[in-house]
Amino acid sequence: MTEATTIATTSASRTPHQIWLRVRGLLLALLILVVAGITFAALRPGDQHGRLDPRSADPYGSRAVAELLKDRGVSVSVVTTLDEATDAAGPDTTLLVAGPNLLTTYQQYRLRTATGDTAGRTVLVAPGPPSVAGLAPGVRAASASRVTPRRPNCELPAARTAGTADTGGIRYTTDAGGATACYPDDGLPTLLVLPGRETGDTVLLGSSDILHNDRLDQEGNASLALQLLGSRPHLVWYLPSLTDPSAAEGGADGGADGGADGGSEGGEDESAGESGFIDLIPSGWLWGTLQLALAAVLTAIWRARRLGPLVTERLPVAIRASESTEGRARLYRKANARDRAADALRSATRNRIAPLLGVSSRDTESPEVLLPAVSARLATTDSDLRTLLFGPAPADDAALVLLTAQLDALEREVRTS
């Protein structure tokens, strides 16, 4: 009855302090995750539709310029598919492409075909090597520059009226005749206007900064943005989407047609797949990945914590020393480990006779110290004692039994001498 009670109390029941020690790490990790989630949610604006979205009021959105255009009588509509963008293109329309580098070669070909035959304006925001050759033949994208206030240094009326503006980003070179190059950096323009058929044109804007809410009121950004986007009564704001069905159309044939019609300026059409991977990921996935990474780090820290000092625990039952010895002996016999058994017997004998001979415990494994002490007590040669106390492993079980008897006899002789 006492033994059963001891088992139940020791192995199953835990004190409140023990429970707290086991769960405090997990509770701390959960608390940090909750605080991090609340912090991330608080830092994100509530009215956020995405970067360069005319419906977004966050710092990188473009709601401010859209509202100013509406006040001037320009209608602003947002489209997310290629079909909607091409259907809206016309002589009275400005088509702004917010992410041209997201378009496939086939989409670039269709967009250029739809806008090239109209007298409207097409504004490409920061087109790079993946898209500039397909949407603006004869133009090449050079290395990017830092966005900073620059003077126009060109004859474009919109640029001269706006004056200094926050421009930069991708720079361009062109062999096309009649192109107007503005806001140069090291001789290369960061704003390029290409004349089209009739009175239409294509504007390449190296950076989107002048369209952001937080920079619209700086320098001549608002003036430049309103003049570039408000030259026609209708503005179609095209936000390319990865879910657009046209992104899966065209394939190899569409890419070949687009390349043949648009030229192969340095083979840059083929680099459409080289656009920045981060640009292709929706912002929500980036925030989610960051939170998962934080959770993984906290979990690793929690699991890798130090174990701390050993804690003595009461055994549920008492085991006699003889039972432990017999159990170890059976294991040695089952494994034929006569060498281990002999070493254990010799070591135990040396440890027991050393104090009787005046030998310190640290010298029990030293034949040079222990053997002379035993020889001085007994009339036995060192060679016989060395074989007995430090000799090789027995060859068979009979030799092991004989060794055990000899060690017992030696210990009795030392005790009685």
N, C-alpha and C positions, 0 to 999 in steps of 0.2 A: 504493500500500500504506500509505504514511504517512497519507494523507488518510482512508482508510477506518478506520484505527485511531483517528484523532482523532475522527471522527464517533461511533464506538461508545463511546469513553470519555467524550465530552462530553455527548451527548444521551441516552444510555440509563443509564449507571451513575451511582449516587449514593453518596456517602460515608455512613457511619453517622451522622455529625453532621447531615447534611442530612435524612436520614430522621427523625431524632429531632425536628428543628425542625418538620417537617411534621405529625407525628402527636401532638405533645405536647398540643396544645389539645384534640383529641378524647379522648385518654386522661384528661386532667384532667376533662373533662365527664362521662365515664363513671364516674370515681371519685367525683365529687360525687353523681351519681345513685345509685350503690350505697350511699354513706354515708347519703344522705337516705332511701332506702328502708328501710335497717336501722333508722334513727332512728324513722321513722314506725311501723314494725312493733313496735319496743320500747315506744313510748309507748302503743300500743293495748293494752287489757287482753285477756288470752287468753280469758276466759270472758265474752264479750259477745254478748248476743242482741238488744240494742236498748234504746232508751229506754223506761222504764216497763215493762220485761218482767220478770215475776216469776221468770224463770229466770236473770236476769242479775245477776252479783255486782259489776259495775262501779259507779262512784259514782252514775250516773243510772239504774241499774236498780232493781228492787223486790223482789229475792230475800229481803231481810231481813224485810220485813213479811209476805211470803208464808209464810216459815218460822215466824214467830211465830203466825200464824193457824192453821197446821197443828198447832202445839203446843197450841193451845186447842181442837182438835177440829174446826176448820173445814176442809172439803175445798176445795182450790184447783185449778181446771182452767183451762187456757189454750185459747182458741178464736180462730181467725183469719178465719172466714167468718160472714156474717150468718145463714145457715141454722143453724149450730151455736149461735149466740148466742140466736136466737129459740126454738129447740127446748129450750134449757136454762132459759129463763125460767120461774119458778114462784113460789109463795108461800114456799117455803123457800130461795130463792136470792137472792143479791145479785149483780147484773150490773154489772160495772165496765166502762165504755167508755173505753179509754185515749186514743183519738184521735177524738172525735166530729166534728171539723171535716173529717176525711177522708171522711165518709159523704156519698153523694149524697142528693138530695131523696127519691128513691124508697126508699133504704135507711133514711133517717130515719123515713119514714112507716111502713115495715114494723116497725122496731124499736119505735116508740112504740105501734103497735097491739098488738104482742105483749106488751109490758110493762104497758100501761095496764089490762088486764083481770085482772092478778094482784095478789096481796097482797105481792109481793116488793119489793125495793129496787133502784133503778137509780142508779148513781153515774156522773155525767158529769164527766170530768176536763178542766177548762179549756175548756168549750164557748164558742166565740165567735160572732159574727154569722152565719157560714155554717151553724151548726147549732142555736143555742139556740132559735130560734123554732119549728123543726120538732120538736125533742125535748122542749121545755118551753114549751108555748103560754102566752102571757101574760107571758113574761119577755123582757127586752131586755138585751143586753150593752152595758155602758158602757166607757169607756176603762180601760186597764190601769193598775195601780199597782205599786209596788215591793214585793217579798216581804220582809217583816220580821216580827219577833215582835209579835203583837197579842193583845189580850184578847178573849174571845168577846162580851161585852155582849149576851147573849141567854139564853133559857130552855131551850135545847136541852140535854138531860141529857149527851149525849156531849161537847159543847163545854164545859159547866160543869165536868165531871170532868177534862177535859184541861187546861183553863186556857189560859195563853198558848201560842200555836203559831205556827209560821212560815207565815203566810198572806198573801195578796195576789193579784197577778195580775189577772185580769179581774174587774170589779165588775158587779153586776147590779141591775136595777130590775124591779119586778113589781107588777101590779095584782091578782094572784090572792089570794083570801082564804085565811086560815089558813097562809100561808107564814111560815117562821121564818128570820129574817135574822141571821147571826152574823159576827163578825170584820169590823166595818165599817171603811171607809176613806173619810173625808170624807162620812160619812153613808150610803154605799152598801156593802152587804154583799159580802164575797168568798166567803162560804159561804152557800148558800141551800137550804132544805129545803122541797119542795112536797108537800103531802099528796095521795095518790092515792085510788083506790077502796079500800074496805074499810080495811085497815091498811097498804097499800103506800105508798111515797113515792119521790120523786126528789130526789137530792142533786146540787147544782151546786157543784163545787169549783173556785174561780177559778185555783188554781195546783196543780201536781203535786208541789211541793217536799216536802210531808210524807210522800210515798210513796218518796222517793229513799233509797237505802242510806246516803248520806253525811250525811243530815240527820235520819234517823229517831231518833237518840239525843239530839237537841237539843230544848229546851223541852218542850212537851207533844205533840210530833208523833206519837210512837209511840202514845200513848193515844188521840189523836183518830183516827188511821188505823185502829187495831184496832177501835174502837167503830163507826166508819162502815162498815167492811167486814166486821165479824164479828157483825152483828146477826142473821144467818141461818146455818144450818149449812153452806150451800154457797155458795162464791164462784166465779163464772164471770168470768174475766179476758179481756175481748174486746179483741184487738189488731187493728183494721181493717187489711186488706191490700189493696194495689192490684191483686192478682191474683184477688181475690174475684169469681166470676162474677156475683154480684148487682149489682156496680158497673155492669155494662153493661145491666142490665135496667131496665124501667120506662119510660125515655125520657120523651117529652113527656106521655104519659098518666099515668105514675106520678107525675111532678112535679105535674101538675094535681090529681090526687086528693089528694096530700099537702098541697098548698097549700090546697085547699078544706076539708079536714078539720082542718088544723092552724092555719088562720087566716093572715092576711097581715100580721103585726105589722111594719109599716114595710117590707114587701117584702123581708125579710132572707133568706127561703128562696132568692130568686133570686141571692143573693150567694155560693152554695156554691162557685162557681168562683173566688171571690176569696180563698180561703184561701192562706196563705203557700206560695210555690212551693218554698222550701227544705224545708218540712215534708213535701212530697210525694216528696222524693228520698231514697232509702236512703242511710244513712251511708257505705257502701262506695263509692258513686259519688262522693260529695263528696271522700273521700280520694284516689280515682283522679284526679279533676279537678285537685286540688291538685298532685299529682305531675306530671301532664301540663303544667300551667302552669309549674311549676319547670323542667321539661325544655325547654319552649319559650323561657323566658327565658335559660337557659344556652346554648341553641343560637344565639339572637340575639346574645348577647355574644360567642360564639366566632366567628360569621361576621362580626361588625362590628369585629373587632380591627384595629388599625392595621397597615398593610403593612410598615412599617419602612423603612430606607434602601435605596437601589438597590444591587444587587450586580453587579459587573462579571463577565461570563461570557465565556469564550473562545469565539470562533466556530469552528464545525467546519471552515470553509474561509475562505480569504482572498479578498476581492473587491477588484479594482483600482478606483481612484478614477474612471478613465475609464469603466468599465462602469456605475458608479453615476450618473455624469453623463449618459451616453447613455440610460440607463433613465429618468431624470427628464425628459430632453428629449422622449423618445417620449411620455411621459404628458402633458406640456404640449401637444404637437402634437395628440395624440388628442382632448384636451379643448378645442382652440383657445384655450388660455390664454396668448395673446400678452402680456397685461398682466402676468401672473405671471412669465413668462420675462424680459420686459424689466426688471421690478423686480429680479429676481435678478441679471441681468447688470450693471445700473447699481450695485446695492449692492456687488457684488464688486469692481467697478472703483474705486469710491470708497474701499473699505477698503484696497485695494492702493496707491493713490496718496497717501492721506492721510499715512502715515509719511514718504514722500519729500518732502512739502511742509511738514513740521513741524506738521501738524495732529493733535490728539489723536483717539483712536478715538471718544470720545463726541461729537465735533463732525462726524463724517462725514455725518450726516444733516441738517446745518444748512447751507443754501445761503449764508447770510450770512457764514459763516466759511470754508467750503471754496472757494467760487467766487473771492473775492479772492485767495486763496493761489495758485490755479491761474493766474489772470490775471497775477499778479506774476511767475510762472515762464515763462509763454508769452505771446506777443503775440496774445491772443484776447480778444474781447469777452465780458463776463459774460452777455449775452443768448444767445449761441451756446452757451456752456458750460451755462447753465441748461437750455436745451432738450435738450442732450445728456445731462446727468447727472441732471436732475430733471424731464424733460419727460413728456408724455402717452404712453400706450401706442401702439405702432405699429398702423397700420390694417390691414396685411396681412403675409404672410410675407416678402415682399420688403423691406418697410420694417424688419422685425425683423432680417433679414440685414444690411441697410445699417447699422442701429444697432450691431450687433455689430462690424462692421468699423470704424466710427467710434470706438467705445470702445477697441478694440485700438490704433488709431492714436494716440489721446490718451494711453493709458498708455505706449506706446513713446516718445512725444515727451517726456513728463514724465521718464521714466527717463534719456533721453539728453541732456536739457537741462541 
